[in-house]
Amino acid sequence: MAAFDEEAIDRLVAEAQRPAAELDELHRQVLDVTGVARDPGKLVTVECSAQGVTALDIDPRAMRWGSQRLSETILTLIAEALADMQAKSAELLRDVLGEGPLDLAAENNAADVRMREAREAYEAAMDQATAELARIQRDLDR
């Protein structure tokens, strides 16, 4: 009777989980991206992440600008920090998913293709694991 190969099963399971783990890591990396913007005088700095505005630093000298100018500057810097964050996220996705449309609604976009490949790799690994388990069961039944 053939010996039960636990290592082979572990390898099959690990291979099946690899694409999902890679996508989980990409998701974590995208969530960690931050965008930063500063006014030309570097008196106001805004940082944004997926959670929204995560930091706002106002030098006391900027308080002399008056509320209208200060609020306009902050709003402008929030928009710039968000744009910076989106550009960094898009660059990260391009690095991982390759060039091509990042529009998730577009047919055959890079993210969709990568997800399909991951699903196919997972299904193939699970088919291999199922076949190996069936073979082991047959060997044990003899």
CYANA upper distance limits for C-alpha pairs under 8 A (distance plus 0.5 A):
  1 MET  CA    139 ASP  CA      6.59
  1 MET  CA    140 LEU  CA      7.62
  1 MET  CA    142 ARG  CA      8.09
  2 ALA  CA    136 ILE  CA      8.33
  2 ALA  CA    139 ASP  CA      6.95
  4 PHE  CA    136 ILE  CA      7.18
  5 ASP  CA      9 ILE  CA      7.20
  6 GLU  CA     10 ASP  CA      6.64
  7 GLU  CA     11 ARG  CA      6.57
  8 ALA  CA     12 LEU  CA      6.71
  9 ILE  CA     13 VAL  CA      6.66
  9 ILE  CA    129 ALA  CA      6.98
  9 ILE  CA    132 GLU  CA      8.20
 10 ASP  CA     14 ALA  CA      6.54
 11 ARG  CA     15 GLU  CA      6.55
 12 LEU  CA     16 ALA  CA      6.67
 12 LEU  CA    125 ALA  CA      6.47
 12 LEU  CA    126 MET  CA      7.92
 12 LEU  CA    128 GLN  CA      7.72
 12 LEU  CA    129 ALA  CA      6.39
 13 VAL  CA     17 GLN  CA      6.74
 13 VAL  CA    125 ALA  CA      7.77
 13 VAL  CA    126 MET  CA      7.97
 13 VAL  CA    129 ALA  CA      7.78
 14 ALA  CA     18 ARG  CA      6.62
 15 GLU  CA     19 PRO  CA      8.35
 15 GLU  CA    122 TYR  CA      8.06
 15 GLU  CA    125 ALA  CA      7.03
 16 ALA  CA    121 ALA  CA      7.23
 16 ALA  CA    122 TYR  CA      4.98
 16 ALA  CA    123 GLU  CA      7.97
 16 ALA  CA    124 ALA  CA      8.38
 16 ALA  CA    125 ALA  CA      5.57
 16 ALA  CA    126 MET  CA      6.96
 17 GLN  CA     21 ALA  CA      6.65
 17 GLN  CA    122 TYR  CA      7.38
 18 ARG  CA     22 GLU  CA      6.67
 19 PRO  CA     23 LEU  CA      6.84
 19 PRO  CA    118 ALA  CA      5.57
 19 PRO  CA    119 ARG  CA      8.29
 19 PRO  CA    121 ALA  CA      7.94
 19 PRO  CA    122 TYR  CA      7.70
 20 ALA  CA     24 ASP  CA      6.62
 20 ALA  CA    118 ALA  CA      7.48
 21 ALA  CA     25 GLU  CA      6.63
 22 GLU  CA     26 LEU  CA      6.73
 23 LEU  CA     27 HIS  CA      6.63
 24 ASP  CA     28 ARG  CA      6.73
 25 GLU  CA     29 GLN  CA      6.63
 26 LEU  CA     30 VAL  CA      6.67
 26 LEU  CA     93 LEU  CA      8.40
 26 LEU  CA     96 VAL  CA      8.36
 27 HIS  CA     31 LEU  CA      6.74
 28 ARG  CA     32 ASP  CA      6.77
 29 GLN  CA     33 VAL  CA      7.04
 30 VAL  CA     89 SER  CA      6.28
 30 VAL  CA     92 LEU  CA      7.82
 30 VAL  CA     93 LEU  CA      8.50
 31 LEU  CA     49 SER  CA      7.72
 31 LEU  CA     50 ALA  CA      6.22
 32 ASP  CA     49 SER  CA      7.61
 32 ASP  CA     50 ALA  CA      8.09
 33 VAL  CA     49 SER  CA      6.63
 33 VAL  CA     50 ALA  CA      7.98
 33 VAL  CA     85 MET  CA      6.76
 33 VAL  CA     88 LYS  CA      7.38
 33 VAL  CA     89 SER  CA      6.94
 34 THR  CA     47 GLU  CA      7.13
 34 THR  CA     48 CYS  CA      6.00
 34 THR  CA     49 SER  CA      5.05
 34 THR  CA     50 ALA  CA      8.11
 34 THR  CA     81 ALA  CA      8.48
 34 THR  CA     84 ASP  CA      8.28
 34 THR  CA     85 MET  CA      5.69
 34 THR  CA     88 LYS  CA      8.39
 35 GLY  CA     47 GLU  CA      6.08
 35 GLY  CA     48 CYS  CA      5.66
 35 GLY  CA     49 SER  CA      6.90
 35 GLY  CA     81 ALA  CA      5.07
 35 GLY  CA     82 LEU  CA      6.39
 35 GLY  CA     83 ALA  CA      7.76
 35 GLY  CA     84 ASP  CA      5.21
 35 GLY  CA     85 MET  CA      4.39
 35 GLY  CA     86 GLN  CA      8.14
 35 GLY  CA     88 LYS  CA      8.08
 36 VAL  CA     45 THR  CA      7.65
 36 VAL  CA     46 VAL  CA      6.21
 36 VAL  CA     47 GLU  CA      4.99
 36 VAL  CA     48 CYS  CA      6.99
 36 VAL  CA     80 GLU  CA      8.02
 36 VAL  CA     81 ALA  CA      5.07
 36 VAL  CA     82 LEU  CA      8.30
 36 VAL  CA     84 ASP  CA      7.04
 36 VAL  CA     85 MET  CA      7.91
 37 ALA  CA     45 THR  CA      6.27
 37 ALA  CA     46 VAL  CA      5.92
 37 ALA  CA     47 GLU  CA      7.16
 37 ALA  CA     77 LEU  CA      5.95
 37 ALA  CA     78 ILE  CA      7.80
 37 ALA  CA     80 GLU  CA      6.32
 37 ALA  CA     81 ALA  CA      5.33
 37 ALA  CA     84 ASP  CA      8.18
 38 ARG  CA     42 LYS  CA      5.99
 38 ARG  CA     43 LEU  CA      7.86
 38 ARG  CA     44 VAL  CA      6.17
 38 ARG  CA     45 THR  CA      4.94
 38 ARG  CA     46 VAL  CA      7.02
 38 ARG  CA     77 LEU  CA      6.98
 39 ASP  CA     43 LEU  CA      6.91
 39 ASP  CA     44 VAL  CA      6.22
 39 ASP  CA     45 THR  CA      7.34
 39 ASP  CA     73 THR  CA      7.81
 39 ASP  CA     77 LEU  CA      7.62
 43 LEU  CA     57 ASP  CA      8.35
 43 LEU  CA     58 ILE  CA      6.48
 43 LEU  CA     59 ASP  CA      5.43
 43 LEU  CA     60 PRO  CA      8.49
 43 LEU  CA     61 ARG  CA      7.62
 43 LEU  CA     62 ALA  CA      6.42
 44 VAL  CA     56 LEU  CA      7.87
 44 VAL  CA     57 ASP  CA      6.12
 44 VAL  CA     58 ILE  CA      5.14
 44 VAL  CA     59 ASP  CA      6.71
 44 VAL  CA     62 ALA  CA      7.67
 44 VAL  CA     73 THR  CA      8.38
 44 VAL  CA     74 ILE  CA      7.85
 45 THR  CA     55 ALA  CA      8.32
 45 THR  CA     56 LEU  CA      6.27
 45 THR  CA     57 ASP  CA      5.59
 45 THR  CA     58 ILE  CA      7.17
 45 THR  CA     77 LEU  CA      7.86
 46 VAL  CA     53 VAL  CA      7.68
 46 VAL  CA     54 THR  CA      8.32
 46 VAL  CA     55 ALA  CA      6.19
 46 VAL  CA     56 LEU  CA      5.17
 46 VAL  CA     57 ASP  CA      7.04
 46 VAL  CA     74 ILE  CA      7.93
 46 VAL  CA     77 LEU  CA      6.60
 46 VAL  CA     78 ILE  CA      6.62
 46 VAL  CA     81 ALA  CA      7.00
 47 GLU  CA     53 VAL  CA      6.40
 47 GLU  CA     54 THR  CA      6.10
 47 GLU  CA     55 ALA  CA      5.39
 47 GLU  CA     56 LEU  CA      6.98
 47 GLU  CA     78 ILE  CA      8.03
 47 GLU  CA     81 ALA  CA      6.53
 48 CYS  CA     52 GLY  CA      5.81
 48 CYS  CA     53 VAL  CA      4.81
 48 CYS  CA     54 THR  CA      5.77
 48 CYS  CA     55 ALA  CA      7.44
 48 CYS  CA     78 ILE  CA      7.72
 48 CYS  CA     81 ALA  CA      6.27
 48 CYS  CA     82 LEU  CA      6.44
 48 CYS  CA     85 MET  CA      7.44
 49 SER  CA     53 VAL  CA      6.97
 49 SER  CA     54 THR  CA      6.95
 49 SER  CA     82 LEU  CA      8.01
 49 SER  CA     85 MET  CA      7.22
 53 VAL  CA     78 ILE  CA      7.79
 58 ILE  CA     62 ALA  CA      7.05
 58 ILE  CA     63 MET  CA      8.39
 59 ASP  CA     63 MET  CA      7.99
 60 PRO  CA     64 ARG  CA      8.27
 61 ARG  CA     65 TRP  CA      8.42
 62 ALA  CA     70 LEU  CA      7.53
 63 MET  CA     67 SER  CA      8.17
 63 MET  CA     70 LEU  CA      7.73
 65 TRP  CA     69 ARG  CA      6.38
 65 TRP  CA     70 LEU  CA      6.59
 66 GLY  CA     70 LEU  CA      6.63
 67 SER  CA     71 SER  CA      6.37
 68 GLN  CA     72 GLU  CA      6.67
 69 ARG  CA     73 THR  CA      6.53
 70 LEU  CA     74 ILE  CA      6.66
 71 SER  CA     75 LEU  CA      6.66
 72 GLU  CA     76 THR  CA      6.59
 73 THR  CA     77 LEU  CA      6.55
 74 ILE  CA     78 ILE  CA      6.60
 75 LEU  CA     79 ALA  CA      6.91
 76 THR  CA     80 GLU  CA      6.78
 77 LEU  CA     81 ALA  CA      6.43
 78 ILE  CA     82 LEU  CA      6.60
 79 ALA  CA     83 ALA  CA      6.68
 80 GLU  CA     84 ASP  CA      6.59
 81 ALA  CA     85 MET  CA      6.61
 82 LEU  CA     86 GLN  CA      6.63
 83 ALA  CA     87 ALA  CA      6.60
 84 ASP  CA     88 LYS  CA      6.71
 85 MET  CA     89 SER  CA      6.61
 86 GLN  CA     90 ALA  CA      6.56
 87 ALA  CA     91 GLU  CA      6.66
 88 LYS  CA     92 LEU  CA      6.69
 89 SER  CA     93 LEU  CA      6.69
 90 ALA  CA     94 ARG  CA      6.57
 90 ALA  CA    102 LEU  CA      8.19
 91 GLU  CA     95 ASP  CA      6.64
 92 LEU  CA     96 VAL  CA      6.87
 93 LEU  CA     97 LEU  CA      6.06
 93 LEU  CA     98 GLY  CA      7.82
 93 LEU  CA    102 LEU  CA      8.50
 94 ARG  CA     98 GLY  CA      5.12
 94 ARG  CA     99 GLU  CA      5.94
 94 ARG  CA    100 GLY  CA      8.23
 95 ASP  CA     99 GLU  CA      8.29
 97 LEU  CA    110 ALA  CA      6.22
 97 LEU  CA    111 ALA  CA      6.69
 97 LEU  CA    114 ARG  CA      7.32
 98 GLY  CA    110 ALA  CA      7.17
 99 GLU  CA    110 ALA  CA      7.82
100 GLY  CA    109 ASN  CA      7.09
100 GLY  CA    110 ALA  CA      6.47
101 PRO  CA    106 ALA  CA      7.58
101 PRO  CA    109 ASN  CA      5.91
101 PRO  CA    110 ALA  CA      7.02
102 LEU  CA    106 ALA  CA      8.41
102 LEU  CA    109 ASN  CA      6.71
102 LEU  CA    110 ALA  CA      7.07
102 LEU  CA    111 ALA  CA      7.48
103 ASP  CA    109 ASN  CA      7.18
104 LEU  CA    109 ASN  CA      6.78
104 LEU  CA    111 ALA  CA      7.54
104 LEU  CA    112 ASP  CA      7.66
105 ALA  CA    109 ASN  CA      8.21
108 ASN  CA    112 ASP  CA      6.59
108 ASN  CA    113 VAL  CA      6.41
109 ASN  CA    113 VAL  CA      6.74
110 ALA  CA    114 ARG  CA      6.59
111 ALA  CA    115 MET  CA      6.59
112 ASP  CA    116 ARG  CA      6.64
113 VAL  CA    117 GLU  CA      6.67
114 ARG  CA    118 ALA  CA      6.60
115 MET  CA    119 ARG  CA      6.59
116 ARG  CA    120 GLU  CA      6.57
117 GLU  CA    121 ALA  CA      6.57
118 ALA  CA    122 TYR  CA      6.58
119 ARG  CA    123 GLU  CA      6.58
120 GLU  CA    124 ALA  CA      6.55
121 ALA  CA    125 ALA  CA      6.62
122 TYR  CA    126 MET  CA      6.59
123 GLU  CA    127 ASP  CA      6.56
124 ALA  CA    128 GLN  CA      6.72
125 ALA  CA    129 ALA  CA      6.62
126 MET  CA    130 THR  CA      6.51
127 ASP  CA    131 ALA  CA      6.60
128 GLN  CA    132 GLU  CA      6.57
129 ALA  CA    133 LEU  CA      6.59
130 THR  CA    134 ALA  CA      6.61
131 ALA  CA    135 ARG  CA      6.65
132 GLU  CA    136 ILE  CA      6.65
133 LEU  CA    137 GLN  CA      6.58
134 ALA  CA    138 ARG  CA      6.68
135 ARG  CA    139 ASP  CA      6.71
136 ILE  CA    140 LEU  CA      6.64
137 GLN  CA    141 ASP  CA      6.60
138 ARG  CA    142 ARG  CA      7.02
